[in-house]
Amino acid sequence: MTRIKFNEQTFETENNETILHTLLRNNVQVPYGCKAGVCQSCLMRSLDNAPPSASQVGLKDTQQKQNYFLSCICQPENDMTVVLPNAESVWLEAEVIEKIELSSNVVFLKLKSKEPLAFFAGQFVNLRRNDGVIRSYSIANTPNGEHELEFHIRILPNGQFSRWVADELEVGMSLSFSHAQGNCHYVEGQAEQLLLLIGTGTGLAPLYGIIRDALSHKHQGEIHLFHGSRDESGLYLEEKLTALTQKHPNFHYIPCLSGADVSGKYTLGRANQIALEKFPKLNGWRVYLCGQPEMVLHSKRAAYLQGASLKEIYADAFAS
């Protein structure tokens, strides 16, 4: 018999009983569907003990690493504290320690948390200013002992939050942020796997974090990044990414322009089309897609049709 803590209440399981059945037996209303581990409507997360591996069958490995599980097939082996996905609504505090203009419309922002952080490069957090305006941004750096978070923020002409970041936010000011969320991040354990990363605009931010994370874990497989923009100003990390290719022979950076290439040094066309034409067979690859929703949706379908498993396609769509 084990104890399950959910929403500040504790329930005891019966012999061979699943967590979902325990909660329903106690009249706790939680989402569920098939009760057979197929539809994933009953997805939950353990905050302490790792769930039994059998309860994670069918989930992405990034979800498994974050202790997500299917409550309808989870027979707990130990006491567990569980929550629904994204149930943590705690706001943390950070100080702005660096703000740099990366291009005419992209600002680099570095925050230092006032308490330890748990996150993966490529996940996202919600940033909140004092009047309650909230926006989501992907994390562009790897975890570190300094408890820092880095972001690439595109400044939109009428962006309520981004214009405030550009015009009013200063080093030394405080900013609230949420716990990290999302499954678009690097996972250890398949060091030889081929990685394809396609991003547009500031969709580069999570991809940059994922690449750095992979390289820091000595990923041996080839890593191909295709970053697209309409003009040269959108290729705002070209120098750093080029330097990475010189340091790591298995990393390849292909900057793409969908507009005119005045300099003649870029690949012309849309990044996703160029990447998918270059690699028509993606069986066994892991694919990351970040940026414009239309690009992400089209590329996800195309990558699947070209052999990539849906479990190996990680997508993060947003207005970049």
N, C-alpha and C positions, 0 to 999 in steps of 0.2 A: 504494500500500500504506500502510495506517495502523495505528497501534497502539492497542489497547483495554486499559485497565487495569481489572480487576475483582477485588475481594477480594485486593488486594496482589499480584496476578499480572498480567503483561502478555502480550497475544497479538497477533499480526500478522494482519490480514485479507488475504484473497486478492482478486483482481480481481472487482468487482461482487458481493462477498459481504456479507451482512447481519451485524450484530452477533450476532444469535441464532445464525446458522449458524457463525460463528467460534467462539463459546463451546461449542456442541455438538460441533463438530469436535475441540475440545481436551478433550472429556469433562468439561466444566463443567456441572453440573446446575442449570438455572434453569427457572422456570415458563414454559410456552408451551401453545398450544392449536391454533388453526386455521392458523397460519403465513401468514395472509393479511391481517393487520391488521384483523380484524373483532372477535374475541372479547376482545381487550385483555389476555389472560392474561400476555403477555410484557412488560407495562409496565415500563419502567426510567426512570432519571433520570440526566442528565449533570451532573457536578459542575463541569465547566469550560466547554468549548465548547458553544454552542447546537447542538442536533441539527438535521439537515436538516429543513426544513419538511414535506417529503413524509412523514416518519416520524411526524408529529404529527396527521395527518388523522384526524378523528373524536374527538379529545380535546377536553375543555372548554378554553376559552381560559385559565382559571386554571391548568390543568395545563401548557399550552404555555408560559406565562410562567415557570413554575418548571423548565423544561427537561425535562419528562417526554416520553417518546417510546415508540414500539412497536418493540421490537428486531427483530421478524421482518421488518420492511420498511425498516429503517434501514441504508442503505449510507453509512457515515461518510465525510465529506469531509476531516476532520482527526483528529488523535489525540484520544481521549476517555477520561475517567475516568468509569465508570458504576457505579451501585448499584441494587439493588432498591428498590422503594418503601418508605419508612420504615426504611431500613437503618441510618441514622445513630443510634447509641445513645450518643453522647457526652453527658455531663451537664455543664452549665454552672453557674456560681455567680452568685448575685445577692444584693444586700442589700435588706432591707425598708426603704423610705424614707418610706412613708406608709400609714396604716391608719385608715379612717374608717367609721363606721356610717352606711350609707345609709338603712336602715330597721330595723325590729325584727328582721329575719332576713336582711339582706343587708349584707355588708361590702365596702367598696372597698379593694383592696390594690394598692399600687404598688411594683414592684421595679426596682432599677437593676442592670443586668448589669455584670459586671466586665470584659467584653470586648465588642467590636462585635457587633451583632445583624443578622440578615437575616430579616425577616418581613413579612407583610401583615396589616393590620387585619382581624380576623374569623377568622384562623387560630387554632389552639389549641396549647398546650404541656402537657406533663406536669410537674406540680410534685411534688417529692419532699422529704420531711422526713428528718431524720438516721437514723431507725429504719427507713427503707425504704418507708414508706407513700406511695403514689403516687396522685394524682388528676389528671384532665384538666380544664383550664379555658380558655375562649376569651379571646383578646386583645381588649380594648375600646378600644385607642388606635391611632393611626397611628404608623409608624416615625418616629424622631426622633434627633437628634444626641446626645441624652443617654443613649441605650441603655436606655430605660425601658419597662416592660411594666405595663399596668393590667388588673385583673381585678375582676369583680363576683362575689363568692362567697356563695352562699346557705348559711346556717347550718342544717343539718339537726339535728333533736333528738338523734339518735344517730349523727351523722356523725363518723366517726373522724378524718377530716382537717379538715372544716369546723369542728367544735367546737374542735379544737386551734388553728385560725386565730383563732377568736373569743376563746378563753380564755387562750391561752399565747403565741401568736406576737406579738412586739413589734418596733417600729421599731428598726433596728440589727442585728437577727438575720439570719443567712444562710439561704438556701433554694436548693436545686438545681432546675434546670429543663432540659427537653429542647429540641432544635431545634423550630421551629414546623412544624406539619403542617396539612394540610387545604386544600380547594379553595373554601371558602366565604369569598370576599373580592371586593373591587371590582377591576375590570379597566378600564384606560383604553382609549380608542379608539372608544367609542360614546357620546359625550357627550349625544346627544339621546334615548337610549333611556329608556323608561319603566321605573321601578324599583318593585317591590312588595316590602315587607319585612313579614313576620309573625312575631311572637315572643311567647312566654309566659314569665313569670317572668324568671330571669336569662338566658334565651335572648335577652334584649335586649342583653347585653354585646357579642357579635360584631356585631349589627346596628348598634349605636351606633358601633362602630369603622368599619364599612363606610360608614355615612352620612357620618361626618366625613371619611373618605378621599375619597368621591365629591365632597363639597362643596369640599374643599381642591383638587381637580383641576378645579374649575369645571364640574361636571356640569350640563348645561342642561335635561335632561329632568325631568319631574315625578317626585318621590320620595315615595312614600306608605308611612308606617310605621304599622302596627297593632300595639299592644302590649296583651296581655291579662293580666288577673289576676282572682282571685276577689274581692279587696277592695282598697281604696285604698292600703294599705301596700305592695302589690306593684307599684304604679306609682311606683317609687322614683326615677326620673329625670325626672319630669314637668316640673319647673321648668326644667331645662337643655334639654329637648327643645322646650318651648314657646318658650324664648328663641331656639332655632335657627330656628323657623318665622318669627319676627319678623325675623330677619336674612337669611333665604334664602326668598324668595317661592315657590320651586319645591319646597320641602320641606313636607310635610303630616304632622302627628302626630295619630293617633286613638287615645286611651287607651280601653280597653274593660274593662268589669267583667262577669264572669259571675254575680256575686252581687248583692246589693242596692246600689243607688247612693243613699246617704243624702244626699249633697250635691246630686244632680240635675244634675251637670255632665258626666257621662261617657256614652259610648255603651254601652247594655246589650246583653250577649250575648257569645259567644265571638269572640275576635279574628279567627280564621281564617274563620269563617262570615260575619262582617260584611264582611270584606275581599273575599271571593270573591263575595258577593252584590252588592257595590258595583261590582266590575269583572268582569262575566261573560265578557268577551272579552279574553283575554290574549295574543293573537297579537302577537309582536314584543317582548313585555315580558321583563324579567329578574326572576326571582322568588327571594327568599331566605326560607327557613323555618328557624327556630331555636327549640328548646324541647322540650316534651313529645313523646316518640316517637310516641304515637298521633295527636297533632295534626299532626306533621310528615308522617307517612305518609299520613293522610287528605288533607291539603292538597296534597301533591305529586301525588297522583292527580287531585284535583279541578282543580288548575291545568293539568295536562296535558290533561284533557278540555275545559277552557275555552280551549284554544288555545296555551298556552305550550309551547315546545319543551323536550324533556327536557334538552337541552344548556344551556338557559337557566334551569334550576331548580337552585338550590343549597341543599342541605339539611344541617342539623346537628342531629341529634336527641340529646337527653340529658335526664336527670332534672333539671329546672330548679328 
